[in-house]
């Protein structure tokens, strides 16, 4: 009789453990997402900096988020220093301009470097799902700032 009770208890514990693992599997994300960003300078005379950036560290957005309601509009108290990532890959790119003006060879060189990175990502099982670009360009004589930024968004199945 004791053996029968022991076998029954072991069976119940095993079934509960399997059920708990199945529930945990349901909450796991199916995909992971990776963002690669190119920042290309369009500052006159080639004085800017251009880079291809890829974070190696992970962040959970929930740690830096707050929810505002009519009843509770408490300000988000997360610290910017906790959001910063110091573990990232930085690849040099060339600036769009040099002292002679726009440099088409630099654009072609950047295309080659960016293509190499994208090809590497695809070879490592990532799928390119979205690309978005933006420009902040010269706004006149007193504005010597400008960047061309592109975000490449990838996903892969976990």
C-alpha positions as CSV (number, residue, x, y, z in Angstrom):
1,X,0.0,0.0,0.0
2,X,2.8,2.4,0.9
3,X,4.5,1.7,-2.5
4,X,1.2,2.4,-4.3
5,X,0.9,5.8,-2.5
6,X,4.5,6.7,-3.2
7,X,4.1,5.8,-6.9
8,X,0.9,7.9,-7.0
9,X,2.6,10.9,-5.4
10,X,5.5,10.7,-7.8
11,X,3.1,10.5,-10.8
12,X,1.3,13.6,-9.6
13,X,4.5,15.6,-9.0
14,X,5.8,14.6,-12.4
15,X,2.5,15.7,-14.1
16,X,2.6,19.1,-12.2
17,X,6.2,19.6,-13.3
18,X,5.4,18.9,-16.9
19,X,2.4,21.2,-16.8
20,X,4.5,24.0,-15.3
21,X,7.1,23.6,-18.0
22,X,4.5,23.7,-20.7
23,X,3.1,27.0,-19.3
24,X,6.6,28.4,-19.1
25,X,7.2,27.5,-22.8
26,X,4.0,29.4,-23.7
27,X,5.4,32.6,-22.3
28,X,8.7,32.4,-24.0
29,X,9.1,34.7,-27.0
30,X,9.2,32.9,-30.3
31,X,11.6,35.4,-31.9
32,X,14.4,37.7,-31.0
33,X,15.0,41.1,-32.6
34,X,18.2,42.9,-33.3
35,X,18.7,46.5,-34.6
36,X,21.8,47.6,-36.5
37,X,22.1,51.3,-36.9
38,X,24.3,53.2,-39.5
39,X,25.0,56.9,-38.7
40,X,26.6,58.6,-41.6
41,X,27.8,62.2,-41.3
42,X,26.7,64.9,-43.7
43,X,28.7,67.6,-42.0
44,X,30.6,69.8,-44.5
45,X,34.4,69.4,-44.9
46,X,34.2,65.8,-43.6
47,X,34.4,66.9,-40.0
48,X,31.7,64.5,-38.7
49,X,31.9,60.9,-37.6
50,X,30.2,58.0,-39.3
51,X,29.7,54.5,-37.7
52,X,27.8,51.3,-37.9
53,X,26.5,50.4,-34.4
54,X,25.3,47.1,-33.0
55,X,24.5,46.6,-29.3
56,X,25.9,43.4,-27.7
57,X,24.2,44.1,-24.4
58,X,20.5,43.5,-23.8
59,X,18.0,45.8,-22.1
60,X,14.4,45.0,-21.0
61,X,12.3,48.1,-21.8
62,X,10.0,47.3,-18.8
63,X,12.8,48.3,-16.4
64,X,12.7,51.9,-17.9
65,X,9.0,52.2,-18.4
66,X,6.2,53.6,-16.3
67,X,2.5,53.7,-16.9
68,X,0.6,57.0,-16.5
69,X,-3.0,57.1,-15.5
70,X,-5.4,59.9,-14.4
71,X,-5.1,58.6,-10.8
72,X,-1.3,58.0,-10.9
73,X,0.8,60.3,-13.0
74,X,4.0,59.6,-11.1
75,X,7.0,60.5,-13.2
76,X,9.3,57.8,-14.6
77,X,12.2,57.6,-12.1
78,X,14.5,55.2,-14.1
79,X,18.1,56.4,-14.4
80,X,19.6,57.2,-17.9
81,X,23.0,55.7,-16.8
82,X,21.2,52.3,-16.3
83,X,19.9,52.4,-19.9
84,X,23.4,53.2,-21.5
85,X,25.1,50.3,-23.2
86,X,28.9,50.1,-23.1
87,X,29.1,46.7,-24.7
88,X,28.6,47.3,-28.5
89,X,30.2,46.8,-31.8
90,X,31.3,49.9,-33.6
91,X,32.4,49.8,-37.2
92,X,34.0,52.9,-38.8
93,X,32.3,54.3,-41.9
94,X,33.4,57.2,-44.1
95,X,31.8,60.6,-44.1
96,X,29.7,61.6,-47.1
97,X,31.6,64.9,-47.5
98,X,35.3,65.9,-47.5
99,X,36.9,69.2,-48.1
100,X,36.1,68.9,-51.8
101,X,32.4,68.3,-51.3
102,X,30.3,65.2,-51.5
103,X,32.4,62.1,-51.9
104,X,30.7,59.3,-54.0
105,X,33.6,56.9,-53.3
106,X,32.9,57.2,-49.6
107,X,29.2,56.4,-50.2
108,X,30.2,53.3,-52.2
109,X,32.7,52.2,-49.5
110,X,30.0,52.6,-46.8
111,X,27.6,50.5,-49.0
112,X,30.3,47.8,-49.2
113,X,30.9,47.7,-45.4
114,X,27.1,47.8,-44.6
115,X,26.5,45.1,-47.2
116,X,29.1,42.9,-45.5
117,X,27.5,43.4,-42.1
118,X,24.0,42.6,-43.5
119,X,25.3,39.5,-45.3
120,X,26.9,38.3,-42.1
121,X,23.7,38.8,-40.2
122,X,21.8,36.8,-42.8
123,X,24.4,34.0,-42.8
124,X,23.9,33.8,-39.0
125,X,20.2,33.1,-39.3
126,X,18.8,36.6,-39.0
127,X,16.0,37.8,-41.4
128,X,15.9,41.4,-42.4
129,X,12.3,42.5,-41.7
130,X,12.4,46.3,-41.9
131,X,14.6,49.2,-42.8
132,X,13.9,52.8,-41.9
133,X,16.0,56.0,-42.6
134,X,16.0,59.6,-41.6
135,X,18.0,62.7,-42.4
136,X,18.8,65.7,-40.3
137,X,20.5,67.9,-42.8
138,X,22.0,71.4,-43.2
139,X,19.4,74.0,-42.3
140,X,21.3,77.0,-43.5
141,X,24.5,78.9,-43.0
142,X,24.6,78.6,-39.2
143,X,23.8,74.9,-39.1
144,X,26.8,72.7,-39.7
145,X,25.2,69.6,-38.3
146,X,23.8,66.7,-40.2
147,X,23.4,62.9,-40.1
148,X,21.9,60.3,-42.3
149,X,20.7,57.4,-40.1
150,X,19.4,54.0,-41.1
151,X,18.1,51.3,-38.8
152,X,18.1,47.7,-40.1
153,X,15.8,45.5,-38.0
154,X,16.3,41.8,-38.0
155,X,14.5,38.9,-36.4
156,X,15.3,35.2,-35.9
157,X,13.5,32.3,-34.4
158,X,14.7,31.3,-30.9
